[in-house]
Amino acid sequence: QIHPVESGGGSVQSGGSLRLSCSGSGIFFSSECLGWFHQAPGKSRKEVAGIELATGSTWYTDSVKGRFTISQDNAKNTLYLQMNGLKPEDTAMYFCAAAIVGGCLQPRLLQYRYPYWGQGTQVTVSS
């Protein structure tokens, strides 16, 4: 059973930082990749960043490159998303999801490859 649980969301001003965490049963033991996705009000869910657990390979969407960092702590079985330089357009519900089939970052992070999802954590950035 893979059950991601997100935490760390909140409200910050533009330019601020937040660190999201994702933990939960099975997410490291049973997963090939973990990813972060977000969904803004009235919009579809979009890919943000992903990591292949065995290799540490990462993928980022262009809009967060240089601002967000995805990382894993194997000792704590926790996935992180460090978000710096936050902008109002980053406001969204952020979800952690797990993929169990290899090649899960090829050619990019794709939602349909991630069948296990958390409930999300809200990030609000004010201008």
C-alpha angles and dihedrals in degrees: 000000000000115000118168118201120194128205140162103070122137147130122296138161123254110286093028130121138235134178118214121202132201123193137144144121117326099353095122101026096051104027134092096191138010125205143188120222133174138205122199121203110284094004136100122260114270136197116253111170140338140191133200104223099210097050105023090233112157140200129198133186111242096249093063101038110125092015106059128050125194117204142163132222106201093186091057096034088230134137120208137198112196108199118194130171091027118198131200088251089063088068107121146106107280121213133193117212137180133220122200100188121082123246088047095149094045120140088348142320107301123183097217091065091060111075099167117073138177126221095255138239124242122240118190122184118189125201 
